[in-house]
Structure formats: structure tokens, C-alpha cells
């Protein structure tokens, strides 16, 4: 069984400040991990994914995440928040070879001007 | 590449009617398609997994007679909400999987409102 926990359902940062969205996972097998972004009334857009290659993964829009096996974490970061980053972010996990994806409960990011 | 479309994007219907939502993979053949439901301010809940030409596999607690899924081709899956009621109002999102990719490609979603 797999699960994902996102700490903080709402995160507020000032424009230009560091963005840190937390994600911890549980998996009985080496996981594949994903971060998705969702804007209101839209589908999901893949930001980045970890698939057992480099532990530091760079994604679109300046986001990156680091896979830390010892901490079972996959936190999402961006050095400088932009107003357009305001959205809902979902961390997700799947096991290699099977496409079933389990999503976290989401974190709503607010960017304050 | 790997674009998934959904139609309609928004639908309003009366209670008791049935609504069909289409999910298409536009530039690839999807080995598997998934249907999710998202409640307001909630995460995505997997409803069912479907493979072309076979019956869908429903998650526990999802009524298969209410949410009919048909996956007639490698590029099209449909979700029919039968005898819709206001509690079925939700955002429905489909995704498609591609062999060799451990990643799902998501459609833009369909907002269903049942009056």
C-alpha cells in the first residue's frame, strides 16, 4: 500500500520568497513520486517527477524537489515565488510498473504581493 | 505530445437524467485510462481503471451501476453518470497511461452540476 501526506493544507508566502511545500510518502517498494499543480477549474499539470534516477529533480516554472529516502520525503521548493504560482499543489506516489497513482490532500499556495 | 481532452468541460443537468463524459487521448494510444472525482477543496479520488476492450475495475465504494465506464478504443473512454442526483455534482478528471511511461496524462476535467 502507498500513501502520501502533505503537511499544511494552506501555505502563504510573499512574492519573491522561498516556496517550500512538504510531502512525505509511504511505500513498500521503491516509489515513483510526482508533483502536480492545479489551477481553478482545470486539470492537473505535471511539475516534475522522480523515477529512481537523480534524487534532485528539476521541473517546470523553476520548481524542484529532492527525494530523500531516509526521511521518506519529497518536498517541493522554488527559490522565489511569483504571483502566478498561486494554485493548488498535489504530491503523488505510484509504484514502478503499475500506473495507479495515489494523491495527497493538496496544499493551496497563496502568494502575497 | 501526450495530450488528453475531455468533453464537455462543463455540464448542467436535471436530477434523474444521465450524463456522458468523454475522455480522449489525442496523440497517443492509451493502454489504460483512469477516472477520478474531485470534491471541492479535496484531493482526487480514483473511481475506476479501464483497459481497452475489458471491463473497468472500480475502487471500493464506487457504484459501478451508477458510474458506467466504457473503453471502446485505445483513444476513447467514456464515463456515464446514470440517474444523476445533486450529490453527484463534482469535478471529474480522466487520465491516460501510456505503456513504458510510469506517468499519467491528465485531461482538463469536467464540471458536473446536477440541479
Interface residues (C-beta under 8 A of the other chain):
Chain A: X32 X34 X36 X41 X42 X43 X44 X45 X46 X49 X51 X90 X94 X96 X97 X99 X100 X101 X102 X103 X104 X105 X106
Chain B: X4 X6 X32 X34 X42 X43 X44 X46 X49 X91 X93 X95 X97 X102 X103 X104 X106 X107 X108 X109 X111
